[in-house]
């Protein structure tokens, strides 16, 4: 490989995690994001980069534009799905990879990720670049080929639309949120319908893929979906009843509930909370992810196959003979 090729490869790998985090925030799908970043890597490899002064800026620009193009295509597909579309939850790993660390540095709650589907591709790009990646309006203008003033208006318009849709733009108190999530897990395992109702506001927004849920909102929709019908209680309790157990897991820096059946994750419950005038804290929105495709990444970490492989590695390690020095200060035969 030439010296220029080595520099190209190292430059790309140095920012690959950031590019993947950006593409995921834009597309809501890890697989789509990985495809975009792979295409960008190929373009970078083939490009004449002699005049590129800042590789990270070039790569970020190409990634954002590629994600916008991909989003325009997939939004049409998602809008045609009768049950709506939900973004893929990205599990926070215990031993985070470079991609995971990049994602954490650009955290957005799952609730915000879902409502980003309402934005037009340019609005979503401007909002994600400004809010998650701290890009200024001049940088966004260069990427979107607009003026800084126009980009400022795009971000303002995106925030207005998200607030109108009820997006929790400010991250909730993590302690209060974790307390509510743990209480929800407890009442679901106990199949306590009354306790479940006490945790929710009078008219929570419930969206998901499971039968009985309000369909996920269509992209670029101006108004919030109608409040869920009372049947959502039966939907949630039925899902929990068919699961063998429930555990709390971290998604996008906030706790969610993972429902397990026969060792695999079959559902993710994500909640948004809010303080009410009476001083109580209630769940105001619930998102239910049950699609197998969206749970693949989580099951690669928590599912039955992943656990089986981990136990096999532990067993192999336990049966491996260990060479002990003669002056080892413990009687290994005791």
C-alpha positions as CSV (number, residue, x, y, z in Angstrom):
1,X,0.0,0.0,0.0
2,X,1.3,3.5,-0.8
3,X,2.0,6.1,1.8
4,X,-1.1,8.1,0.6
5,X,-3.2,4.9,0.9
6,X,-2.0,4.4,4.5
7,X,-2.9,8.0,5.3
8,X,-6.3,7.6,3.8
9,X,-7.0,4.4,5.7
10,X,-5.9,5.9,9.0
11,X,-7.8,9.1,8.4
12,X,-11.0,7.2,7.8
13,X,-10.6,4.8,10.7
14,X,-9.9,7.7,13.0
15,X,-13.4,9.2,12.4
16,X,-15.4,6.0,11.4
17,X,-17.1,5.8,14.8
18,X,-18.3,9.5,14.5
19,X,-19.5,8.9,11.0
20,X,-21.5,5.8,12.1
21,X,-23.0,7.7,15.0
22,X,-24.1,10.5,12.7
23,X,-25.6,8.2,10.1
24,X,-27.4,6.2,12.8
25,X,-28.9,9.4,14.3
26,X,-30.0,10.4,10.8
27,X,-31.5,7.0,9.8
28,X,-32.5,5.3,13.0
29,X,-31.1,2.0,11.7
30,X,-27.7,0.6,12.5
31,X,-27.7,-1.5,9.3
32,X,-28.6,1.5,7.1
33,X,-26.0,3.6,8.9
34,X,-23.3,0.9,8.4
35,X,-24.2,0.8,4.6
36,X,-23.8,4.6,4.4
37,X,-20.5,4.6,6.1
38,X,-19.2,1.8,4.0
39,X,-20.1,3.7,0.8
40,X,-18.5,6.8,2.2
41,X,-15.3,4.8,2.9
42,X,-15.3,3.6,-0.7
43,X,-15.7,7.2,-2.0
44,X,-12.9,8.3,0.3
45,X,-10.6,5.6,-1.0
46,X,-11.3,6.5,-4.6
47,X,-11.3,10.3,-4.2
48,X,-8.4,12.6,-5.1
49,X,-7.7,13.9,-1.6
50,X,-4.7,16.1,-2.4
51,X,-6.7,19.2,-2.0
52,X,-8.6,18.0,1.1
53,X,-7.3,20.1,4.0
54,X,-9.5,18.5,6.8
55,X,-10.4,14.9,6.2
56,X,-12.9,14.8,9.1
57,X,-14.9,17.7,7.6
58,X,-14.9,16.1,4.1
59,X,-16.0,12.8,5.5
60,X,-18.7,14.3,7.7
61,X,-20.1,16.3,4.8
62,X,-20.2,13.3,2.5
63,X,-21.8,11.1,5.2
64,X,-24.5,13.7,6.0
65,X,-25.4,14.1,2.4
66,X,-25.4,10.4,1.8
67,X,-27.6,9.9,4.8
68,X,-30.0,12.6,3.6
69,X,-30.3,10.8,0.2
70,X,-30.9,7.5,1.9
71,X,-33.4,9.0,4.3
72,X,-35.5,10.4,1.4
73,X,-35.7,6.9,0.0
74,X,-36.4,5.0,3.2
75,X,-38.9,7.5,4.5
76,X,-41.2,6.7,1.5
77,X,-40.9,3.0,2.4
78,X,-41.6,3.6,6.1
79,X,-44.6,5.8,5.4
80,X,-46.1,3.0,3.4
81,X,-45.9,0.5,6.3
82,X,-49.4,0.1,7.8
83,X,-48.1,-0.4,11.3
84,X,-45.7,2.6,11.1
85,X,-42.0,2.5,11.7
86,X,-39.8,2.7,14.9
87,X,-36.1,3.4,15.0
88,X,-33.8,0.7,16.1
89,X,-32.8,0.9,19.8
90,X,-29.0,1.0,20.2
91,X,-28.0,-0.9,23.4
92,X,-25.4,0.8,25.6
93,X,-22.7,-1.8,26.0
94,X,-20.9,-2.6,29.3
95,X,-17.5,-2.6,27.5
96,X,-18.2,0.1,24.9
97,X,-16.6,0.1,21.5
98,X,-15.4,3.2,19.7
99,X,-18.8,3.4,17.9
100,X,-20.6,3.1,21.2
101,X,-18.5,5.9,22.8
102,X,-19.1,8.1,19.7
103,X,-22.8,7.5,20.0
104,X,-22.8,8.3,23.7
105,X,-21.1,11.6,23.0
106,X,-24.0,12.5,20.7
107,X,-26.8,11.1,22.9
108,X,-30.4,11.6,22.0
109,X,-33.1,9.7,23.9
110,X,-35.0,7.0,22.0
111,X,-38.2,9.2,22.3
112,X,-36.4,12.0,20.4
113,X,-35.1,9.5,17.9
114,X,-38.6,8.3,17.2
115,X,-40.0,11.8,16.7
116,X,-37.2,12.8,14.4
117,X,-39.1,10.7,11.9
118,X,-41.5,13.6,11.6
119,X,-38.8,15.9,10.2
120,X,-37.9,16.3,6.6
121,X,-34.4,15.0,5.7
122,X,-32.7,18.5,5.6
123,X,-34.4,19.4,8.9
124,X,-33.3,16.2,10.6
125,X,-29.7,16.6,9.3
126,X,-29.5,20.2,10.6
127,X,-31.0,19.3,13.9
128,X,-28.8,16.3,14.5
129,X,-25.6,18.1,13.4
130,X,-26.4,21.1,15.7
131,X,-27.9,19.4,18.7
132,X,-25.9,16.2,18.9
133,X,-22.6,17.0,17.2
134,X,-22.3,20.7,18.2
135,X,-21.8,21.9,14.6
136,X,-22.2,25.6,14.2
137,X,-24.4,27.1,11.5
138,X,-21.5,27.8,9.2
139,X,-20.5,24.1,9.2
140,X,-24.1,23.0,8.7
141,X,-24.4,25.5,5.8
142,X,-21.4,24.0,4.1
143,X,-22.8,20.5,4.4
144,X,-26.4,21.4,3.3
145,X,-25.2,24.0,0.8
146,X,-27.4,26.7,2.3
147,X,-26.6,30.0,4.0
148,X,-25.9,30.0,7.8
149,X,-29.0,32.1,8.3
150,X,-31.1,29.6,6.4
151,X,-29.7,26.7,8.5
152,X,-30.5,28.6,11.7
153,X,-34.1,28.8,10.6
154,X,-34.1,25.1,9.7
155,X,-32.9,24.2,13.1
156,X,-35.4,26.5,14.8
157,X,-38.3,25.1,12.7
158,X,-37.2,21.5,13.5
159,X,-37.2,22.3,17.3
160,X,-40.6,23.9,17.0
161,X,-42.1,20.9,15.2
162,X,-40.6,18.5,17.7
163,X,-41.9,20.5,20.7
164,X,-45.3,20.6,19.1
165,X,-45.2,16.8,18.8
166,X,-44.2,16.5,22.5
167,X,-40.6,15.6,22.0
168,X,-38.7,15.5,25.4
169,X,-35.8,17.7,24.1
170,X,-34.4,18.1,27.6
171,X,-33.2,14.8,29.1
172,X,-35.2,13.9,32.2
173,X,-33.7,13.4,35.6
174,X,-31.9,10.1,35.3
175,X,-32.7,9.1,38.9
176,X,-36.4,9.8,38.7
177,X,-36.5,8.1,35.3
178,X,-34.7,5.0,36.6
179,X,-37.1,4.8,39.6
180,X,-40.2,4.9,37.3
181,X,-38.7,2.3,35.0
182,X,-38.0,-0.1,37.9
183,X,-41.5,0.4,39.2
184,X,-42.9,-0.4,35.8
185,X,-40.8,-3.5,35.6
186,X,-42.1,-4.7,38.9
187,X,-45.8,-4.1,38.2
188,X,-45.4,-5.8,34.8
189,X,-43.8,-8.9,36.3
190,X,-46.6,-8.9,39.0
191,X,-49.2,-8.4,36.2
192,X,-50.6,-5.6,38.5
193,X,-53.0,-3.8,36.2
194,X,-54.0,-1.2,38.8
195,X,-50.3,-0.5,39.7
196,X,-49.7,-0.1,35.9
197,X,-52.4,2.5,35.5
198,X,-51.1,4.5,38.5
199,X,-47.7,4.9,36.8
200,X,-49.2,6.6,33.7
201,X,-50.7,9.9,33.0
202,X,-54.4,10.1,32.1
203,X,-53.8,10.1,28.3
204,X,-50.4,8.7,27.6
205,X,-49.0,8.5,24.1
206,X,-48.5,4.8,23.3
207,X,-46.8,3.8,20.0
208,X,-45.4,0.5,18.8
209,X,-45.5,-2.4,16.5
210,X,-47.5,-4.8,18.7
211,X,-51.2,-5.3,18.0
212,X,-53.3,-2.8,20.0
213,X,-50.7,0.0,19.9
214,X,-51.2,3.2,18.2
215,X,-49.2,3.1,15.0
216,X,-45.9,5.0,14.9
217,X,-46.2,8.5,13.5
218,X,-45.7,9.0,9.8
219,X,-42.6,11.1,8.8
220,X,-42.9,14.8,8.5
221,X,-46.2,14.9,10.4
222,X,-47.0,18.2,12.0
223,X,-49.3,17.1,14.8
224,X,-48.9,14.7,17.6
225,X,-50.7,11.3,17.3
226,X,-54.0,10.9,19.0
227,X,-53.8,9.6,22.6
228,X,-53.8,5.8,22.9
229,X,-57.1,4.1,23.5
230,X,-57.6,2.3,26.8
231,X,-56.7,-1.0,25.1
232,X,-53.0,-0.2,25.5
233,X,-53.2,-1.5,29.0
234,X,-54.2,-4.9,27.8
235,X,-51.5,-4.8,25.1
236,X,-48.7,-4.0,27.6
237,X,-49.8,-6.6,30.2
238,X,-50.3,-9.2,27.5
239,X,-46.8,-8.6,26.2
240,X,-45.3,-8.9,29.7
241,X,-47.4,-11.9,30.4
242,X,-46.0,-13.8,27.4
243,X,-42.5,-13.0,28.4
244,X,-40.5,-15.2,30.8
245,X,-39.0,-12.3,32.6
246,X,-38.1,-8.6,32.3
247,X,-34.8,-6.8,32.9
248,X,-33.7,-3.2,32.7
249,X,-31.2,-2.3,30.0
250,X,-29.6,1.0,29.0
251,X,-30.5,2.4,25.6
252,X,-29.2,5.8,24.5
253,X,-28.1,6.5,28.1
254,X,-31.5,5.9,29.7
255,X,-33.0,2.8,31.2
256,X,-35.5,0.7,29.3
257,X,-37.2,-2.6,29.9
258,X,-36.2,-5.6,27.9
259,X,-38.8,-8.5,27.7
260,X,-37.3,-12.0,27.3
261,X,-38.8,-15.2,26.0
262,X,-36.8,-18.4,25.8
263,X,-33.6,-16.5,26.2
264,X,-34.1,-13.9,23.5
265,X,-35.3,-10.2,23.7
266,X,-38.8,-10.1,22.3
267,X,-39.6,-6.5,23.2
268,X,-38.2,-3.2,24.4
269,X,-40.3,-0.7,26.4
270,X,-39.1,2.9,26.4
271,X,-40.8,5.5,28.5
272,X,-40.8,9.3,28.8
273,X,-41.8,10.9,32.1
274,X,-43.0,14.3,33.2
275,X,-43.9,16.1,36.4
276,X,-47.5,16.8,36.9
277,X,-49.1,19.9,38.6
278,X,-49.8,17.8,41.7
279,X,-46.1,17.1,42.2
280,X,-46.2,13.5,41.0
281,X,-44.1,12.1,38.2
282,X,-45.9,10.0,35.6
283,X,-45.2,8.2,32.4
284,X,-46.5,10.3,29.5
285,X,-45.3,8.3,26.6
286,X,-44.5,4.6,26.0
287,X,-42.8,3.1,23.0
288,X,-43.0,-0.6,22.4
289,X,-40.4,-2.2,20.0
290,X,-41.1,-5.8,19.1
291,X,-39.9,-6.1,15.5
292,X,-37.3,-8.9,15.1
293,X,-35.2,-6.8,12.7
294,X,-34.9,-3.9,15.2
295,X,-34.0,-6.3,18.0
296,X,-31.2,-8.1,16.2
297,X,-28.4,-5.9,17.5
298,X,-29.6,-6.2,21.1
299,X,-30.0,-10.0,20.8
300,X,-26.4,-10.2,19.5
301,X,-25.4,-8.9,23.0
302,X,-28.2,-10.2,25.3
303,X,-29.9,-13.1,23.4
304,X,-29.7,-16.8,23.9
305,X,-27.0,-17.4,21.3
306,X,-24.8,-14.7,22.8
307,X,-25.2,-16.0,26.3
308,X,-24.5,-19.6,25.1
309,X,-21.3,-18.5,23.4
310,X,-20.3,-16.6,26.6
311,X,-20.9,-19.7,28.8
312,X,-18.9,-21.8,26.4
313,X,-15.9,-19.5,26.6
314,X,-16.1,-19.5,30.4
315,X,-16.3,-23.3,30.4
316,X,-13.3,-23.6,28.1
317,X,-11.3,-21.2,30.3
318,X,-12.2,-23.1,33.4
319,X,-11.0,-26.4,32.0
320,X,-7.8,-25.0,30.6
321,X,-4.8,-26.3,32.5
322,X,-2.8,-23.6,34.3
323,X,1.0,-23.9,34.7
324,X,1.9,-23.2,38.4
325,X,5.4,-22.2,39.4
326,X,7.0,-24.4,42.1
327,X,7.2,-21.5,44.5
328,X,3.5,-20.6,44.1
329,X,2.5,-19.7,47.7
330,X,-0.8,-21.6,47.7
331,X,-1.5,-25.3,48.1
332,X,-3.4,-25.8,44.8
333,X,-4.3,-29.4,45.9
334,X,-6.0,-28.4,49.1
